[in-house]
Amino acid sequence: MATPPAVDAVVVGAGPNGLTAAVTLAQAGLGVRVYEAAQSIGGGARTGELTLPGFRHDLCSAVHPLGAGSPALRAMPLDQHGLSWIHPPIALAHPFDDLPAATLVQSLDETAASLGIDATRYRLLVKPFLGHWDALARDSLRPIAATLPHHPVLLARYGMRGLLPASVLARAMRGDVAPAFLAGLAAHAIAPLTSPATGGVAMLFAIAGHEVGWPVPRGGSQGITDALASYLRSLGGEIVTGKPVGSLRELPVASAYMLDLVPWHVAGLANGRLPAGYVRRLEKWPHGPGVFKLDYALDGPIPWRDDRCRHAGTVHIGGSYTEIASALRSATHGEAPDVPFLITAQPSLVDDTRAPAGKHTLWAYAHVPNGWTGDFTDAIERQIERFAPGFRDLVLARAASGPAELESRNRNNVGGDIAGGEFSGHRAFFRPLLAAVPYATPDPAIYLCSSSTPPGPGVHGMCGYHAARVALRRVFGKKSWTGSRHRTTG
């Protein structure tokens, strides 16, 4: 078989991190080619008709506070390549059985007021960081040991609270609303609320709500992917789809190979180029919990009992702090929760491209053990009905995606793990190995850039960005387009 022509860099995997890595390399003037096994690009940022014609659903991610706030993505002219963010009137609502819903909106005062007795405590928690999003995002969404922070005092102040478990932040509150609100935010880490740094996850998502919002891309998450791809092509980059890669030998000769792959898929691809000991360490990287996801085509808007939820792009359904903590604890300890915590999104409220006129979509998922094979549909729908009586009467069609289905759509979602491996304790920072520069491998031409590397899961592209910067410096002797602003030790 003829060897493909050489390029400067090859990227394997066209998810947000792979595409961001490719763009970062192409911006430095390098020839870049991306290979994607699937027929469509995007990985965790894809959109398609899963239920009925005309209903467009996000296959994995749906709402993007870290995408809108990503230092890498914000610096790219993605609006010129079709990306348009839509901000719902209320970023997030968290309903309760017998209390008004807590809400996250741009106004700090309005958000704090929805938390009742803990309004002042919430202000004290997040106000010091408002007006400093760019600095905070740049320093918190980075490899903790590979670079020195650009704003060390701000980061230290954030770290004093953010390194704490969410359970500690919750105990500092006096009422019932704020602890549950913080627990829902922290649950995006898919880790027990007693895990270190889950407090930081809650804080970062809250601050993002005030600073950059929790928007949805017009047309679906595919809009992020398509904009990245369009920008990459404008820089001369190439994308090849429908090309599963079994070995680096099948790829063009290149100076650098960027792998947007989870650790368990790296060894086979490297074909003996990585030491056996390193490979064994990669393969020991623990899987995170799985996800059971439901997508709905609805005959009308969801009949939420609390009117605030009818205007929210995202709704956290879990009730009390205790219920959310129990659901997360069960999923991370190998048991399906009796009462699941749900993260739901209703993008059709603000984006008329998602459903036919008068109809709506709902995106919802619950945490389950990795590789779980049961059906969580009834448990999820009972939770929705709890806060939106009559919901089931609106269902025109549903598409259920358990861990196996999620993995079949995206090989990186092993056992339904959408986070690229466990995200708790030290694994929130040192991913997938304890290393100062986790993107580099023992082979100087091979780099990891998936969500299994820092800063971890989310459609922000920062894993790919940081990995590409390391490759630019080590392989090509170049600084990236913002590299001169960072001091590095890698």
C-alpha positions as CSV (number, residue, x, y, z in Angstrom):
1,M,0.0,0.0,0.0
2,A,1.4,3.4,-0.9
3,T,2.4,5.7,1.9
4,P,0.4,8.9,2.1
5,P,2.3,12.1,1.5
6,A,4.1,13.6,4.5
7,V,2.8,16.5,6.5
8,D,4.1,18.4,9.5
9,A,1.6,17.1,12.0
10,V,-1.2,14.5,12.0
11,V,-4.1,14.6,14.4
12,V,-6.1,11.4,15.2
13,G,-9.6,12.2,16.2
14,A,-11.8,15.1,15.1
15,G,-13.4,15.9,18.4
16,P,-13.2,19.4,19.9
17,N,-9.8,18.8,21.4
18,G,-8.4,17.2,18.2
19,L,-9.7,20.1,16.1
20,T,-8.4,22.7,18.5
21,A,-4.9,21.1,18.5
22,A,-5.0,21.0,14.7
23,V,-6.0,24.7,14.5
24,T,-3.3,25.7,17.0
25,L,-0.6,23.9,14.9
26,A,-2.0,25.3,11.6
27,Q,-2.0,28.9,13.1
28,A,1.8,28.4,13.5
29,G,2.1,27.8,9.8
30,L,2.3,24.0,9.9
31,G,0.8,21.5,7.5
32,V,-1.8,19.6,9.4
33,R,-4.1,16.6,8.5
34,V,-6.8,15.3,10.8
35,Y,-8.0,11.6,10.6
36,E,-11.5,10.7,12.0
37,A,-12.8,7.1,12.1
38,A,-16.4,8.2,11.9
39,Q,-18.1,9.5,8.8
40,S,-18.9,12.8,10.6
41,I,-16.6,14.9,12.7
42,G,-17.2,16.3,16.2
43,G,-16.8,13.4,18.7
44,G,-18.8,14.8,21.7
45,A,-20.0,17.8,19.8
46,R,-22.3,16.4,17.1
47,T,-26.0,17.0,16.3
48,G,-28.4,14.7,14.5
49,E,-32.0,13.5,14.1
50,L,-32.2,10.8,16.7
51,T,-36.0,10.7,17.1
52,L,-38.2,12.1,14.3
53,P,-37.5,14.1,11.1
54,G,-37.0,17.8,11.9
55,F,-36.0,17.2,15.5
56,R,-32.3,17.9,16.0
57,H,-30.6,16.5,19.0
58,D,-27.1,16.8,20.5
59,L,-25.5,13.4,20.5
60,C,-23.4,14.1,23.6
61,S,-22.8,17.7,24.9
62,A,-25.5,20.3,24.6
63,V,-24.8,23.4,26.8
64,H,-21.5,25.1,26.8
65,P,-20.4,27.5,29.5
66,L,-16.8,26.4,29.2
67,G,-17.0,26.5,25.4
68,A,-18.2,30.1,25.4
69,G,-15.6,30.9,28.1
70,S,-12.6,28.9,26.6
71,P,-9.5,31.0,26.2
72,A,-8.6,29.0,23.1
73,L,-11.9,29.1,21.4
74,R,-12.6,32.8,22.3
75,A,-9.4,33.8,20.6
76,M,-10.4,32.2,17.3
77,P,-12.7,33.9,14.8
78,L,-15.3,31.2,15.0
79,D,-18.2,33.6,14.5
80,Q,-16.8,34.2,11.1
81,H,-17.1,30.5,10.4
82,G,-20.7,30.2,11.4
83,L,-20.7,29.7,15.2
84,S,-23.5,31.7,16.9
85,W,-24.1,31.4,20.7
86,I,-27.7,31.8,22.0
87,H,-28.2,32.7,25.6
88,P,-31.5,31.6,27.3
89,P,-33.2,34.1,29.7
90,I,-32.2,31.9,32.6
91,A,-28.9,29.9,32.3
92,L,-29.9,27.3,34.9
93,A,-32.9,26.4,37.1
94,H,-32.9,24.0,40.0
95,P,-36.4,23.1,41.0
96,F,-37.6,21.8,44.4
97,D,-40.6,20.0,45.7
98,D,-41.9,22.7,48.0
99,L,-39.6,25.7,47.5
100,P,-39.1,28.2,44.6
101,A,-36.5,27.1,42.1
102,A,-32.9,28.4,42.4
103,T,-31.7,30.2,39.3
104,L,-28.4,31.1,37.8
105,V,-28.5,34.3,35.7
106,Q,-26.0,36.9,34.7
107,S,-27.0,39.1,37.7
108,L,-25.2,38.1,40.9
109,D,-27.9,39.8,43.0
110,E,-30.8,38.0,41.2
111,T,-29.0,34.6,41.5
112,A,-28.2,35.2,45.2
113,A,-31.8,36.2,46.0
114,S,-33.0,32.9,44.6
115,L,-30.9,31.1,47.2
116,G,-32.8,32.6,50.1
117,I,-31.1,32.6,53.5
118,D,-27.7,31.9,51.8
119,A,-27.7,34.9,49.4
120,T,-24.9,36.7,51.3
121,R,-22.8,33.5,51.6
122,Y,-23.1,32.9,47.8
123,R,-22.1,36.5,47.0
124,L,-19.0,36.1,49.2
125,L,-18.1,32.8,47.4
126,V,-18.2,34.1,43.8
127,K,-18.0,37.9,43.8
128,P,-14.2,38.1,44.2
129,F,-13.8,36.4,40.8
130,L,-16.4,38.4,38.8
131,G,-14.8,40.6,36.2
132,H,-11.8,38.4,36.0
133,W,-13.0,35.5,33.8
134,D,-10.3,35.6,31.2
135,A,-7.6,35.5,33.9
136,L,-9.3,32.8,35.9
137,A,-10.1,30.6,32.9
138,R,-6.6,30.8,31.6
139,D,-5.1,29.8,34.8
140,S,-7.6,27.2,36.0
141,L,-8.0,25.4,32.6
142,R,-4.3,24.5,32.4
143,P,-1.9,21.7,33.4
144,I,-1.3,22.5,37.0
145,A,2.4,21.4,37.1
146,A,3.5,22.3,33.5
147,T,3.0,26.1,33.6
148,L,3.2,28.9,36.0
149,P,-0.1,30.8,36.5
150,H,-0.4,34.1,34.8
151,H,-2.4,35.5,37.8
152,P,-1.1,33.6,40.8
153,V,-2.8,35.7,43.5
154,L,-6.2,35.3,41.8
155,L,-5.6,31.6,41.3
156,A,-4.5,31.1,44.9
157,R,-7.7,32.8,46.1
158,Y,-9.8,30.6,43.9
159,G,-7.8,27.5,45.0
160,M,-8.4,28.1,48.7
161,R,-12.1,27.4,48.1
162,G,-12.0,25.5,44.8
163,L,-9.7,22.7,46.1
164,L,-12.3,21.8,48.7
165,P,-14.9,19.2,48.2
166,A,-18.4,20.5,47.3
167,S,-19.6,18.9,50.5
168,V,-17.5,21.4,52.5
169,L,-18.9,24.4,50.6
170,A,-22.4,23.1,51.1
171,R,-21.9,22.7,54.9
172,A,-20.9,26.4,55.0
173,M,-24.5,27.2,53.9
174,R,-27.4,27.5,56.3
175,G,-30.4,26.7,54.2
176,D,-31.5,23.8,52.0
177,V,-31.5,25.6,48.6
178,A,-27.9,26.7,48.2
179,P,-26.4,23.3,49.1
180,A,-28.5,21.6,46.5
181,F,-27.7,24.3,43.9
182,L,-24.0,23.9,44.5
183,A,-24.3,20.1,44.4
184,G,-26.0,20.2,41.0
185,L,-23.1,22.4,39.7
186,A,-20.5,20.1,41.1
187,A,-22.2,17.0,39.7
188,H,-20.9,18.0,36.2
189,A,-17.6,16.5,37.4
190,I,-19.4,13.1,37.7
191,A,-17.6,12.4,41.0
192,P,-18.7,12.1,44.7
193,L,-19.4,15.5,46.3
194,T,-16.8,14.5,48.9
195,S,-14.0,14.5,46.3
196,P,-11.4,17.3,46.5
197,A,-11.8,20.0,43.9
198,T,-15.5,19.4,43.3
199,G,-16.0,22.7,45.0
200,G,-13.9,24.3,42.3
201,V,-16.1,22.7,39.6
202,A,-19.2,24.2,41.2
203,M,-17.6,27.6,41.6
204,L,-16.3,27.6,38.0
205,F,-19.7,26.8,36.5
206,A,-21.4,29.4,38.7
207,I,-18.8,32.1,37.8
208,A,-19.2,31.2,34.1
209,G,-23.0,31.7,34.5
210,H,-22.3,35.3,35.6
211,E,-19.5,36.0,33.2
212,V,-20.0,34.2,29.9
213,G,-23.4,32.5,30.4
214,W,-24.5,28.9,29.7
215,P,-25.3,29.2,26.0
216,V,-26.3,26.7,23.3
217,P,-24.8,26.9,19.7
218,R,-27.4,27.8,17.1
219,G,-28.2,24.6,15.2
220,G,-26.7,22.4,17.9
221,S,-23.3,21.5,19.2
222,Q,-22.3,20.5,15.7
223,G,-22.0,24.3,15.2
224,I,-18.9,24.4,17.3
225,T,-17.4,21.5,15.4
226,D,-18.2,22.9,12.0
227,A,-16.8,26.3,12.8
228,L,-13.5,24.8,14.0
229,A,-13.3,22.6,10.9
230,S,-14.0,25.6,8.6
231,Y,-11.4,27.7,10.4
232,L,-8.9,24.9,10.1
233,R,-9.5,24.5,6.4
234,S,-9.1,28.3,5.9
235,L,-5.6,27.8,7.4
236,G,-4.8,25.1,5.0
237,G,-5.5,22.1,7.2
238,E,-7.2,18.9,5.9
239,I,-9.7,16.6,7.5
240,V,-10.2,13.0,6.4
241,T,-13.3,11.2,7.6
242,G,-14.3,7.5,7.6
243,K,-10.7,6.6,8.2
244,P,-10.3,4.3,11.3
245,V,-6.6,4.2,12.2
246,G,-5.2,1.0,13.6
247,S,-1.6,1.9,13.6
248,L,0.6,5.0,13.1
249,R,2.2,3.1,10.3
250,E,-1.0,3.7,8.3
251,L,-0.6,7.5,8.5
252,P,1.6,9.9,6.7
253,V,5.1,10.5,7.8
254,A,4.9,13.4,10.2
255,S,7.0,15.2,12.8
256,A,4.3,15.1,15.4
257,Y,1.2,12.9,16.0
258,M,-1.5,14.3,18.2
259,L,-3.9,11.7,19.6
260,D,-7.4,12.8,20.6
261,L,-7.9,9.3,22.1
262,V,-8.5,8.0,25.6
263,P,-5.5,6.1,27.1
264,W,-6.9,2.6,26.6
265,H,-6.8,3.1,22.8
266,V,-3.3,4.5,22.6
267,A,-1.1,1.4,23.0
268,G,-2.4,-0.4,19.9
269,L,-2.0,2.6,17.7
270,A,1.6,3.2,18.8
271,N,2.8,-0.2,17.5
272,G,5.5,-0.7,20.0
273,R,6.8,2.9,19.8
274,L,5.9,3.4,23.5
275,P,7.7,1.6,26.3
276,A,5.8,-1.3,27.9
277,G,5.9,0.3,31.3
278,Y,4.4,3.5,30.1
279,V,1.6,1.6,28.3
280,R,0.8,-0.4,31.4
281,R,0.4,2.9,33.3
282,L,-1.9,4.2,30.7
283,E,-4.0,1.1,30.7
284,K,-4.4,1.4,34.5
285,W,-6.1,4.8,34.1
286,P,-9.5,4.2,35.8
287,H,-12.8,4.6,34.0
288,G,-15.3,7.0,35.2
289,P,-19.0,6.3,35.7
290,G,-21.2,5.9,32.7
291,V,-24.2,7.9,31.4
292,F,-27.7,6.9,30.4
293,K,-29.0,9.6,28.0
294,L,-32.5,10.3,26.7
295,D,-33.5,12.5,23.8
296,Y,-37.1,13.5,23.4
297,A,-39.3,14.9,20.6
298,L,-42.1,16.8,22.4
299,D,-45.5,18.0,21.3
300,G,-45.0,21.3,23.2
301,P,-42.9,22.9,25.9
302,I,-42.3,21.0,29.2
303,P,-45.1,21.8,31.8
304,W,-42.7,22.6,34.6
305,R,-44.5,23.3,37.8
306,D,-42.1,26.2,38.6
307,D,-42.4,28.9,35.9
308,R,-38.7,29.7,36.2
309,C,-37.8,26.3,34.7
310,R,-39.9,27.2,31.6
311,H,-37.3,29.9,30.7
312,A,-34.1,28.0,31.6
313,G,-31.7,26.5,29.0
314,T,-30.5,24.0,31.6
315,V,-32.5,22.4,34.4
316,H,-30.9,20.3,37.2
317,I,-33.4,17.8,38.5
318,G,-32.4,16.2,41.7
319,G,-34.2,17.9,44.6
320,S,-32.1,18.1,47.7
321,Y,-28.4,18.0,48.4
322,T,-28.8,14.7,50.1
323,E,-30.5,13.2,47.0
324,I,-27.9,14.4,44.6
325,A,-25.0,13.2,46.8
326,S,-26.6,9.8,47.1
327,A,-27.1,9.5,43.3
328,L,-23.5,10.4,42.6
329,R,-22.2,8.1,45.3
330,S,-24.2,5.1,43.9
331,A,-23.0,5.7,40.3
332,T,-19.4,5.9,41.3
333,H,-19.6,2.8,43.5
334,G,-21.1,0.5,40.9
335,E,-24.8,0.8,41.6
336,A,-27.6,2.5,39.6
337,P,-29.1,5.2,41.8
338,D,-32.6,4.6,43.1
339,V,-33.5,8.2,42.4
340,P,-31.2,9.7,39.7
341,F,-29.8,13.2,39.4
342,L,-30.6,14.6,36.0
343,I,-28.9,17.2,33.9
344,T,-31.4,18.4,31.3
345,A,-31.3,20.9,28.5
346,Q,-34.2,22.4,26.4
347,P,-32.4,24.2,23.6
348,S,-35.6,24.5,21.4
349,L,-36.8,27.2,23.8
350,V,-34.3,29.6,22.3
351,D,-33.2,27.9,19.0
352,D,-35.9,27.5,16.4
353,T,-33.7,25.2,14.3
354,R,-34.0,22.3,16.8
355,A,-37.7,21.3,16.2
356,P,-40.6,22.0,13.9
357,A,-42.8,25.0,14.8
358,G,-44.7,24.5,18.0
359,K,-42.6,21.4,18.9
360,H,-39.7,21.0,21.3
361,T,-36.7,18.8,22.2
362,L,-35.4,17.7,25.5
363,W,-31.9,16.4,26.3
364,A,-31.4,14.6,29.6
365,Y,-28.9,12.3,31.2
366,A,-28.3,10.4,34.5
367,H,-25.2,8.9,35.9
368,V,-24.9,5.2,36.0
369,P,-22.1,2.7,36.7
370,N,-19.5,2.3,33.9
371,G,-20.7,-0.3,31.4
372,W,-24.2,-0.5,33.0
373,T,-26.6,-2.5,30.8
374,G,-30.0,-1.7,32.3
375,D,-32.8,0.6,31.1
376,F,-33.1,3.8,33.1
377,T,-35.9,5.4,31.1
378,D,-38.7,4.9,33.6
379,A,-36.6,6.2,36.5
380,I,-35.6,9.3,34.5
381,E,-39.1,10.0,33.4
382,R,-40.4,9.7,37.0
383,Q,-37.9,12.3,38.0
384,I,-39.0,14.7,35.3
385,E,-42.7,14.1,36.1
386,R,-42.0,14.9,39.7
387,F,-41.3,18.5,38.7
388,A,-43.3,18.7,35.5
389,P,-46.5,16.8,35.9
390,G,-47.9,15.7,32.5
391,F,-44.5,15.6,30.8
392,R,-45.1,12.0,29.5
393,D,-48.3,13.1,27.7
394,L,-46.1,15.4,25.4
395,V,-43.7,12.7,24.3
396,L,-43.9,12.1,20.6
397,A,-40.7,9.9,20.5
398,R,-37.7,9.2,22.6
399,A,-34.2,7.8,21.9
400,A,-32.5,6.0,24.7
401,S,-28.7,5.8,24.7
402,G,-27.1,3.7,27.4
403,P,-23.4,3.2,27.9
404,A,-23.0,0.8,25.1
405,E,-24.8,3.1,22.6
406,L,-22.7,6.1,23.7
407,E,-19.5,4.1,23.2
408,S,-20.7,2.8,19.7
409,R,-21.1,6.5,18.6
410,N,-17.7,7.6,20.1
411,R,-15.0,5.0,21.0
412,N,-13.6,7.5,23.5
413,N,-16.8,7.0,25.7
414,V,-15.7,3.7,27.0
415,G,-18.5,2.1,29.1
416,G,-20.5,5.3,28.7
417,D,-17.7,7.4,30.4
418,I,-18.0,10.8,28.7
419,A,-15.2,12.3,30.9
420,G,-12.2,10.5,29.5
421,G,-11.6,8.6,32.8
422,E,-12.2,9.2,36.5
423,F,-12.4,12.9,37.5
424,S,-11.9,12.8,41.3
425,G,-9.1,13.5,43.8
426,H,-5.7,14.0,42.2
427,R,-7.1,12.6,38.9
428,A,-8.9,16.0,38.4
429,F,-5.4,17.5,37.9
430,F,-3.0,14.8,36.9
431,R,-4.4,13.1,33.9
432,P,-3.8,10.3,32.8
433,L,-0.5,10.0,34.6
434,L,1.4,11.8,37.4
435,A,3.5,13.9,35.1
436,A,4.5,17.6,34.8
437,V,3.7,17.6,31.1
438,P,1.1,14.9,30.7
439,Y,0.6,15.5,26.9
440,A,4.1,14.3,26.1
441,T,4.9,10.6,25.8
442,P,8.3,8.8,25.9
443,D,8.2,9.0,22.1
444,P,9.1,12.6,21.2
445,A,6.7,12.6,18.2
446,I,3.6,11.3,20.0
447,Y,1.3,13.5,22.1
448,L,-2.0,12.9,23.9
449,C,-4.7,15.6,23.6
450,S,-8.0,14.1,24.7
451,S,-10.1,14.9,27.7
452,S,-8.0,12.3,29.6
453,T,-5.4,15.1,29.8
454,P,-5.7,18.4,31.7
455,P,-7.9,20.3,32.2
456,G,-10.3,17.3,31.6
457,P,-13.8,16.9,30.2
458,G,-15.9,19.6,28.5
459,V,-16.1,21.2,25.1
460,H,-13.5,23.8,25.6
461,G,-10.6,22.5,23.4
462,M,-8.0,23.4,26.1
463,C,-6.6,19.8,26.2
464,G,-5.8,20.0,22.5
465,Y,-4.6,23.6,22.8
466,H,-2.1,22.8,25.5
467,A,-0.9,19.6,23.9
468,A,-0.3,21.5,20.6
469,R,1.7,24.2,22.4
470,V,3.9,21.5,23.9
471,A,4.5,20.0,20.4
472,L,5.1,23.4,18.8
473,R,7.8,24.1,21.4
474,R,9.4,20.6,21.6
475,V,9.2,19.4,18.0
476,F,9.1,22.5,15.9
477,G,10.9,25.0,18.0
478,K,8.0,27.5,17.8
479,K,5.9,29.4,20.2
480,S,2.2,29.2,19.6
481,W,0.1,32.2,18.9
482,T,-0.3,33.0,22.6
483,G,2.7,31.1,23.8
484,S,4.8,34.2,24.6
485,R,2.3,35.1,27.3
486,H,3.0,31.9,29.3
487,R,6.0,30.7,31.3
488,T,6.5,27.0,31.0
489,T,8.6,24.3,32.5
490,G,7.9,21.6,30.0
